[in-house]
Amino acid sequence: MLPYSDCLFVTRGILRNCISPTISTPIFLRVSGGPSVLGELSNEDITTSMKEALRLNAVGVGLSIFVGEKNEDRTISNLGRIVNEAEEYGMPVLAITAVGKEMGRDARYLGLACRIAAEIGAHMVKTYYCAEDFDKVVEGCPVPIVIAGGKKIPEKDALQMASDAIGKGAAGVDMGRNIFQSESPVAMIRAVRAVVHENYTADEAFEFFNKLKSKEIVSSVVE
């Protein structure tokens, strides 16, 4: 899948143990972490230093902020600190507008969270897509927005979400489960790429996905 990915967003453990150091795909390193889903999700802190990000040859770093949650102040302070450190090296920072268990994902909340992230100094923001007024979320944020893939959904639905988001001004998508849990991960990432870079509609991308998947099946049978 790597040849079809513009960038990988990973933790240092995954980078060290699962990804070849010879790859040319740019790496954004996640530098925050916290409890599992059993604990308070907003109880995150910085887990990886800027020095480590540089040593691992990351092109940028990313961390979560929890606007409106119990530990909002700490996560926003963490963002400011990481931006200060990253700018010493000219390294961009991705802020992820994470939401807690009880928070909604409407345009008003997402717009506020994205704007706060940008005002603190994030160079780009990752947030959730909302079907209603997502264009207003994008318009209110002075830095590029990429959407989160979220939980696994059917391939057609994931491609529709990506297409809708791009159509409403998103700069890209950051998908995990909707690609690597797909029945055909390579075909799926290529279909998502076609939406982002070639302006495929959701229907065109899904047709492309099925065509690629069929070729994989035929190739497997022949082998």
Buried (B, 14 or more C-beta within 10 A) or exposed (E): BEEBBEBBBBBBEEBEEEBEEEEEBBBBBBBBEBEEEEEBBBBBEBBBBBEBBBEBEBEBBBBBBBBBBEBBEBBBBBBBBBBEBBEEEEBBBBBBBBBBEEBEBBBEBBBBBBBBBBEBBBBBBBBBBBEEBBBBBBEBBEBBBBBBBBEBBEBBEBBBBBBBBBBBBBBBBBBBEBBEEBEBBBBBBBBBBBBBEEEBBBEBBBBBBBEBBEEEEEEEEEE
